[in-house]
């Protein structure tokens, strides 16, 4: 199978990838079409996770876990390529993109950014191979957008150990992970530090959040930590403050923007197919002007968003990307995604709310992508601070 750009990549941005990156994209598409697309609606409806031996291992075998890190990458690759991986995943299923984003970015990213070389050598290969499934424990029941200042989970040094107490909420795959990166406030210096916590540790408990209506395949959890003892060797050795946490989020926020574009494309592709197949008034509805308007507006949103995320990822490779750059990309692309999936759903009429027609899952999942990794409002204020030089968060 040879590489071809997506029809939704109207200006052919994906052509700029290297031959090896294109080869990996071809293999990823084939894997997703075989192992994820046929089961995504059923798993979503039942709120069940992917088969770890098939999907998680398959993604690991493709080398998708650990792409940014020298210890685990199968080949040298660009941030733009990693963005296209997120896009290709999300155009089939946003939960699959979230899985890779968490494992590759938030979990391994925490160790890659804030861990010592010894910790990188010990832990990164285990996550890259899929041997361990990770989760990222930052958000709390009473602390979401204000985690930089409002983190209530605490860690107290006790000899060669740390004792952690607190609670976390909305932790993706937190009820099925083998290891969770827990961010807690050091009682002694009041600074945020990261800890590698095996979920089998006594005092650690996780309960799946039920009745979730977006990213239903992702197993979000409430986590309770009661006198959880973690050795000093499992404290991320370079995590001294929230600055390191923010650095991890900066790495992943742009990839969430890519996933938003992919989720838009998934809905758009289904809408184009439907517009060509659905007959009304004796002809395909795609021959009607208002339907074409919906599709043209959707493609415009997608094309503009690809241009933005491509440049913000190039800036990461160049070492010039700042918080406000990733924030603007996440704010813009998720807002355009919301418009796009709504137009695509509307184009299908009543059929649009049925999973079988290919848009409703993207429509619902858009709400989670819109909110996680920084809400639109918080990202807007990050950009606003860069514009005016004045913080307006509170």
C-alpha positions, 0 to 999 in steps of 0.5 A: 500500500502506497502513501496518499494524502487524505482528501481532507488534507486539501493543500497536501501538508502531509506530503512534507513528511519524510519517507520513513514517516509516511511509511509509518502513517501507511502502516498506522492507517492499515492497523486502524482500519483492521483493528479499531474502526470495526469495533469503535462504535461497539466499544463506545456504546458499551464504554469498554476499553480496547483489548490490550493484547491487540490494540495497545500492543499493536500501537506499541509494535508500530512504535507509537509509544515513545516517539519523542524520546531517544531511549525509545523512538524507532527512528528520528522523527519530527513533532509535525509527524507526531501530530499527524499520528494524533490526527490519523488516530483521531479521524478513526477514534478519538479515544485511540488518540487519547490513549496514545497521547496519554501514554506517549505524551503525559506519562512518558513525557513526565518521565522524559521531562522531569525524570533522571536518566536512570528513571528514563532508562528504567521506565520509558522502555516499559511504557514504550513496549506496552508492558505498562499502561500509564495514567497522568494524575493531575486534576483533582475534584476541587482543582482543575484550571487552578492546579498551579496554585490549588493542588490539594494532594500532598506529599510528605517526606519520611526518610527514604520515602514519601507519604502521599494523601489526596484525591484525583479526578478525571484521570484517563484510564486511571482505573486500568493503569499499571502506573500513574504519575501523581503530582502532589504538593510537597508539604515542606516547600509547598512546591509541586512534585511528580511521583511514579506510583504503581497502582498496586501500592497499598492505599491507592484506589481508583473507581471508574467514572460512570455515565460519561457521554464523551470519549467513552472508551477511555476509562476515566477514574476518581483516584483516592490516595490514603497514606500511599508510600512511594520511595524517593527513587520514584520521585521524578528527580527533576520535578522541583515545581509546577514549572516541570508540570507545565512543560509536560502539558506544553508538549502535549497540548499541541498534539491535542490540537492535532487530535481535534483536527483529526476528530473533525476529519472523521466527521467530515469524511463520514458526511462527504460519504453520506452526501454522495450516498443519500438520495432526496428529491431524486438526487444525492443530497451532495448536489444541493447548494446548502449541503455543499456549503456545510462541506465547504465550511467544514473543509475550510475549518480543517484546512486552516487548522492543519496550517496552524498545528503544522506551524506550532509543531515546527516551532517545537522542533525549532525550540521556539514554541511557548505556552501561548503558541500551543494554547492558541492552537488548542483554543482555535482548533477545538473551537473549529472542531465543534463547528465542524462536527455540528455541521456534519451532524446537521447534514445527516438530519436524524441519521446523524445522531445514530452511531452507525452513520459515523458522525455521532461518536465524533460529535460527542467526543468533541466535547471532551477534546474541547475541555481537556488539556486546558479549557477554551477560556484558560487557553484564551487567557494564556494568549491574552496575557501574551498579547497584553502583558497582563494576567487576567486569570482571576 
